[in-house]
Amino acid sequence: MNYRQHLHFYPNFPIKGVNFVDIIPLLQDKQLFREVVKDLTAMCLTPNIAAPEARGFLFATPMLYDTATQVQNVIPLRKKGKLPFAEGDLVQVEIMKEYGPDHVYFRVSDIAASKPQGDTIEITFFDDILATGGTARGLALGLNAQKVTIGGKEYRVKVKDFVFLVEIDDLPGRSRLEDIAPVKSLIHVRESD
């Protein structure tokens, strides 16, 4: 299906020089959204999906409904003050966004809710847009630095793949991520679109 035709583009938003890719039209048609989620879910290699707010959540959580795939857990990646946490549970990761540095947080307990594969908890990192790759790179490195104990056994965490709804092909996002894990995108656009 040609999903690209449903996207809207807004030049110079939110700041001059940035062309905003609006994915909201994909949410405005029930059948279209169902197909998008089905296709994205099929691209994920692991039962565990790490997704940053806010638009990553919109597509990641419906993946849990697809019984034909292995997706079983969504690990929320959130901004400061959005995740309640117990002592020692919250991990802060500095990321570099298109607009400057920022911080995103995740809970070790959310990773521990994952299903291990051997000695590893494998995670698919999912987000809506791949542009410069700063958010995905920072969070993947932060996740990969974790070790989680489940049932008395320690597991290392590994981002096994990156999946994006939209990739802006003429920006350097893919090249910043491929040394960590393979990158897959459902829709490809160019910055000039």
C-alpha positions as CSV (number, residue, x, y, z in Angstrom):
1,M,0.0,0.0,0.0
2,N,1.2,3.5,-0.7
3,Y,1.2,5.1,2.7
4,R,3.2,8.1,1.7
5,Q,0.3,9.6,-0.2
6,H,-1.5,10.1,3.2
7,L,1.3,12.1,4.8
8,H,1.2,15.9,5.1
9,F,4.3,18.1,5.0
10,Y,4.8,21.5,6.7
11,P,7.9,23.5,5.7
12,N,9.7,25.5,8.4
13,F,7.8,23.9,11.3
14,P,8.4,24.0,14.2
15,I,11.5,26.1,13.3
16,K,12.8,27.6,10.1
17,G,14.7,25.0,8.0
18,V,12.8,22.0,9.4
19,N,10.2,20.3,7.3
20,F,7.6,18.6,9.5
21,V,6.3,15.2,8.4
22,D,2.7,14.9,9.7
23,I,1.7,11.3,10.3
24,I,-1.7,12.1,11.9
25,P,-3.7,11.4,8.7
26,L,-2.6,7.7,9.2
27,L,-4.7,7.8,12.4
28,Q,-7.8,9.2,10.8
29,D,-8.8,6.1,8.9
30,K,-9.5,2.9,10.8
31,Q,-8.6,0.5,8.1
32,L,-5.5,2.4,7.0
33,F,-4.2,2.5,10.6
34,R,-4.9,-1.2,11.0
35,E,-2.8,-1.9,7.9
36,V,0.0,0.4,9.0
37,V,0.2,-1.3,12.4
38,K,0.1,-4.7,10.8
39,D,3.0,-3.9,8.5
40,L,5.1,-2.3,11.2
41,T,4.5,-5.2,13.5
42,A,5.8,-7.6,10.8
43,M,9.0,-5.7,10.6
44,C,9.8,-6.1,14.3
45,L,12.3,-8.9,15.2
46,T,11.7,-9.1,18.9
47,P,8.9,-9.5,21.4
48,N,9.9,-6.3,23.2
49,I,9.3,-2.8,21.7
50,A,10.9,0.3,23.2
51,A,9.0,3.4,22.0
52,P,9.5,7.1,22.8
53,E,6.5,9.3,23.5
54,A,4.4,10.7,22.1
55,R,3.9,9.5,18.6
56,G,5.9,6.3,19.0
57,F,3.3,5.1,21.5
58,L,0.5,5.6,19.0
59,F,1.8,2.9,16.8
60,A,3.7,0.6,19.2
61,T,1.0,-0.2,21.7
62,P,-1.5,-1.5,19.1
63,M,1.2,-4.0,18.0
64,L,0.3,-5.9,21.2
65,Y,-3.0,-6.8,19.6
66,D,-1.6,-8.6,16.6
67,T,-1.7,-12.3,17.7
68,A,0.1,-13.4,14.5
69,T,3.4,-11.8,15.8
70,Q,5.6,-12.2,18.8
71,V,5.2,-8.7,20.2
72,Q,4.5,-9.0,24.0
73,N,5.9,-5.9,25.8
74,V,6.1,-2.2,25.2
75,I,8.8,-0.3,27.1
76,P,7.9,3.4,27.4
77,L,10.6,6.0,26.8
78,R,9.4,9.2,28.3
79,K,10.2,12.8,29.1
80,K,11.2,14.0,32.6
81,G,8.5,13.7,35.2
82,K,6.3,11.3,33.2
83,L,7.3,7.9,34.7
84,P,6.6,7.2,38.4
85,F,9.5,5.1,39.7
86,A,10.9,3.2,42.7
87,E,14.4,4.0,44.0
88,G,17.0,2.8,41.5
89,D,14.5,2.0,38.7
90,L,14.7,5.1,36.6
91,V,17.4,5.6,33.9
92,Q,18.1,8.9,32.4
93,V,19.6,9.1,28.9
94,E,20.9,12.3,27.2
95,I,19.9,12.5,23.5
96,M,20.6,15.0,20.8
97,K,17.5,16.0,18.9
98,E,17.3,18.1,15.7
99,Y,16.7,21.1,18.0
100,G,19.3,20.5,20.6
101,P,20.1,18.2,23.6
102,D,17.3,16.7,25.7
103,H,16.8,13.8,28.2
104,V,14.6,10.8,28.0
105,Y,13.9,8.2,30.7
106,F,13.0,4.6,31.0
107,R,12.4,2.1,33.9
108,V,14.5,-1.0,34.4
109,S,11.4,-2.7,35.7
110,D,9.7,-2.2,32.3
111,I,12.7,-4.0,30.6
112,A,12.4,-6.7,33.3
113,A,8.8,-7.3,32.1
114,S,10.3,-8.5,28.8
115,K,10.8,-12.0,27.6
116,P,14.5,-13.0,27.5
117,Q,16.0,-14.8,24.5
118,G,18.8,-16.9,25.9
119,D,21.0,-14.7,28.0
120,T,19.7,-11.5,26.4
121,I,16.7,-9.3,26.4
122,E,16.4,-8.3,22.8
123,I,14.5,-5.1,22.0
124,T,13.2,-3.5,18.8
125,F,13.5,0.3,19.0
126,F,10.5,1.8,17.3
127,D,9.7,5.5,16.6
128,D,7.6,7.4,14.1
129,I,10.2,9.4,12.3
130,L,13.9,8.8,11.5
131,A,15.6,12.1,10.7
132,T,19.1,12.8,12.2
133,G,18.9,9.7,14.5
134,G,20.0,11.4,17.7
135,T,17.0,10.2,19.8
136,A,17.3,6.6,18.5
137,R,21.1,6.5,18.9
138,G,21.1,7.9,22.4
139,L,18.3,5.7,23.7
140,A,19.7,2.5,22.0
141,L,23.1,3.1,23.6
142,G,21.4,3.7,27.0
143,L,19.3,0.5,26.6
144,N,22.4,-1.5,25.5
145,A,24.3,-0.4,28.7
146,Q,21.7,-2.1,30.9
147,K,21.7,-5.4,32.7
148,V,18.5,-6.7,34.2
149,T,17.9,-9.4,36.7
150,I,14.8,-11.6,36.2
151,G,14.2,-14.5,38.6
152,G,17.7,-14.2,40.1
153,K,19.4,-14.4,36.6
154,E,21.1,-11.5,35.0
155,Y,20.4,-10.6,31.4
156,R,22.1,-8.1,29.2
157,V,20.0,-5.8,27.1
158,K,20.5,-5.5,23.3
159,V,18.7,-3.4,20.7
160,K,18.4,-5.9,17.9
161,D,16.8,-3.7,15.3
162,F,15.4,-0.2,14.6
163,V,11.9,0.2,13.0
164,F,10.5,3.5,11.9
165,L,7.2,4.5,10.4
166,V,8.9,7.2,8.2
167,E,12.5,7.7,7.3
168,I,13.8,11.0,5.8
169,D,16.3,9.5,3.4
170,D,18.5,12.5,2.8
171,L,19.2,13.0,6.5
172,P,22.0,11.1,8.3
173,G,19.8,9.1,10.7
174,R,20.3,5.7,9.1
175,S,24.1,6.0,9.0
176,R,24.2,7.0,12.7
177,L,22.3,3.8,13.7
178,E,23.6,1.0,11.5
179,D,26.7,0.4,13.6
180,I,24.2,-0.5,16.5
181,A,21.6,-2.6,14.6
182,P,19.8,-3.0,11.3
183,V,17.4,-0.2,10.3
184,K,14.0,-0.7,8.6
185,S,11.4,1.9,7.6
186,L,7.9,1.5,6.3
187,I,7.8,4.8,4.4
188,H,10.6,6.7,2.8
189,V,10.5,10.5,2.1
190,R,13.1,13.2,1.3
191,E,13.7,16.4,3.2
192,S,12.6,18.4,0.1
193,D,9.1,16.7,-0.1
